[in-house]
Amino acid sequence: MSLRRRDLLAAGAALALPGCRGVGLPRSLVPDSPCPTPSYWSTWGVQRLGDADPIGRREAFARPAAAAGRLTEANLFGPEGWSQAFKPVHADLILLLDLGWNQAPGWGGIADGSRPGAMEINEAKFPSLKGAAGQKLSKLTEMVQLLGWKGLGVHAAVQPPPGVATEPYFRSQLRAGHQSGVLYWKMASPGRIGIRALAELSEFAGGEAPNLVLENSFSGGPLNDQVNAGQTLSMSGSGRFRTWDQGRMLDDALEIASFSRVFRTGEATPQLSIPSTLDRVADLLLRGGAARGNDFLLNCGDEAYLAAALGCTVGVMRHPAMKPPPGGGDDPRLLRYRISEVVRALRWQRIAPPWPVGYSRTDLDIARLEDDWRLGAGETPDMGAIGMLVRQSAPSRVARNTTLAAVSSDGIAPYIVSSHHPNGAVAVAALPRVFAGRGVVYAEADVTLQVEYPMRPVAVFGRFKSLTLDLVGPPPEFKVLAQDLASGEAVDITARLSIAGSTMVIPGDVISRVGQSASPRDDQSDPGLVIQIFRE
């Protein structure tokens, strides 16, 4: 067992069992200690969609260089700055400065010939940071930590300048980041410097910056095996990850992930993000889990409940300051109003932290579900997809380290994902569907989940008609506590359950009422709660 894996699982074991053997019942089922694994909030979403001016928002949405210009000290740290969001889980999140933190105002993008990613903050954008390059970055790290965040992360596109040798340049940039206390590099697309160079960078990091987390991703577009502007890959139009470019996309992803600390599943078209991301995660878990040396974590981007239910890290993009897409684009899930989902997912991961891909088995349902959306001009920067009815599919059920849940639905079925954590905790999520002309569809279903250790916590995310827990050996006399993961206090729900032998049925209205009880008035997050059995 590697030190990294041992640390992750030991942390989870220490956090997972509050009050299980004590005489009294705990007030809260959620530990105070933050999740030890590297999830983050990225500025990129609000850079693109945070401008109150519709014209400026349209420009930032269409051109990455324009969005890069919005990453300034005033926007980030002002009285109502972006860094004020997510306060309940600041300690669980790295604040990650995305594209533009080290570029001058008016930067025209890579095409203008400027260096894409040196570890040197731009003083024109952060005027209060003075001194040498390392001093400025150290001061920025301190500012972020004083606000309660876990630490600082940055977008890193460390392509050497022309004529500069790769190895000394990489090593100097790694040392600069390490000495400044930067915790996380979100690496640019491997297409920028190549897979071999990324592997070398990861190797050098072990010696120059051992505490630095390097996150890589693959270079595909936002739609699995569908039209993506500017690409020449072989695409069949299946909407599946494993068939994309005749399987080479999945093969490349696994190669890059094998030398990564964290592998990001990549960008997805927002309207179809659930099936696109779920299909990538499912295939990476299935293939990656077969090799026990695969010590990398998967990052599911902004799909917080998907990540929490399958033991993956989160790369949050949503933010309450985001505005609607420009040009009349539709945002059917309204993620800017779903901030509590992020809080709930991260507070569950205090109990069951994400764990490496190579230490679990994954089962996929052979049945697949397909979502579709007709993309408008204001809904994607992918010009090749505008006006098209695009389809993305994923397995109906995905189970990590556990058996597939049983699902019964009268009509449209939800995606059901579940996991059994190495520390015994269990999680399940019901994820909604999205269809052209209908928007988000909540297909509530009756779901049955096997629970091997009945005294361990169980997380429930999403909307259900009912959830049945098939328990193995519960105690003869017990109480059942439940808690909105965004709250600080558990409630006794024993009398609201149907219990017969080892079977416990939780009605959907109990899941919704408890799991949304701590939501602010204007928050539209789906339910997220933890349930735990205690001996009387």
LINKA-V21602 format. One record per helix or strand of 3 or more residues. SS is the DSSP state (~ for helix, > for strand). FROM is the first residue (numbers start at 0). TO is the last residue. If there is no record, write none. Layout:
ss/from/to
SS/FROM/TO
SS/FROM/TO
//
This chain:
ss/from/to
~/2/14
>/38/41
~/43/48
~/53/61
~/63/67
~/72/76
~/81/83
~/86/91
>/92/96
~/109/111
~/132/145
>/150/155
~/165/178
>/183/186
~/189/192
~/194/207
>/212/216
~/243/256
>/261/263
~/269/287
>/296/298
~/303/309
~/325/327
~/334/336
~/338/350
~/356/358
>/361/363
>/367/373
~/382/384
>/388/394
>/396/399
>/405/407
>/414/419
>/425/430
>/432/434
>/438/440
>/445/450
>/457/460
>/465/470
>/477/483
~/493/495
>/497/499
>/502/506
~/507/514
>/527/534
//
